[in-house]
Amino acid sequence: QVQLVESGGGLVQPGGSLTLSCAASGINLNIYAVAWYRRAPGNQREVVASITPGGGSKNYADSVKGRFTISRDNAKSTVYLQMNSLKPEDTAVYYCKALHRFLDYWGQGTQVTVST
């Protein structure tokens, strides 16, 4: 059974930091590209960051460039999203997706709330 489990969300003040984790089981994550998405209330889901299977190429949404960093540890089958200088507009449910050719798997999401 394939599972992607996100963790690390929570409540943080503006300017704070969080690190999200996406732990995979049931698949060889080494061959999957992974992306982080988010969906804020009333908004459509948007891609935040993505990383290739080997980690050599990373892409970010303009809204998070310079603040978020995606990384992966294939030995641990885990992908991370380091989020710094968080803003209230970063508040959303964050999801990870693993993609390989025609296969894709989603996690259940983790809530990030940036508020005073």
Secondary structure, 3 states (H helix, E strand, C coil): CCEEEEECCEEECCCCCEEEEEEEECCCHHHCEEEEEEECCCCCCEEEEEECCCCCCEEECCCCCCCEEEEEEHHHCEEEEEECCCCHHHCEEEEEEEEECCEEEECCCEEEEECC
